[in-house]
Amino acid sequence: MALMLRELHSKTWEEKLFPQKPLGEYSGKELTVALLALLAGGALLVTMMAAPGLTHVFAHFSAKSKRDRYRIYNRLTKLEEAGYVHKSGNYFVPAPKGVTLIRKAMVRARTKATSNRWNGLWHIVVFDLPKEHARSRQDLRHFLLDIGYVHYQQSVFVHKFDFKKEVEEFCSLYGVRPYVNFITATSFDNITQVEKEFARIQNRARA
């Protein structure tokens, strides 16, 4: 979490997660990611309409009208209902589910930024989670696929780029880091098929 906060405060991540454009041009997904990123940097008051300290929040979205400000508040309410945020006293604070969504958004952005600088090493994630972590096993699989890993075998995933720290942070959130191992390799069986699948994933991401 501390690592993510330092990244969010950098100019690069502000540009990626807080695009400077009118609120009306934000899609629902963009608004969700931006609000969660703001939450990761500090709690937001539940009573947003009467909070003078939220000027910077409204400025991020060019939210000058009451309608725009209500849209922001309503989105936060929906995020609470979906389990991405929760209330602590008079504040909205991020839930683990919301932190994970931001982590994934940051990984996606980094994936695009590094997609042309492969160093010839394949990065492999291998995991063997106990039965009591069955839900976390599914979440980890979805996360790896979502950020561009190729499913090599049942609990083995391969990527051309090194996202070890992102995967480690995800695993730490779910308490399963001890069951996950990382391997780097220059070659392995069926590498041609994996290369084709990885290229397909990359092309789909650029579409």
Helices and strands as residue ranges (DSSP letters): H 2-8, H 11-17, G 23-25, H 28-40, E 44-45, G 48-50, G 52-54, H 55-60, H 66-81, E 85-88, E 91-94, H 96-114, E 122-127, G 131-133, H 134-146, E 150-153, E 156-159, H 164-174, G 177-179, E 180-185, H 191-206
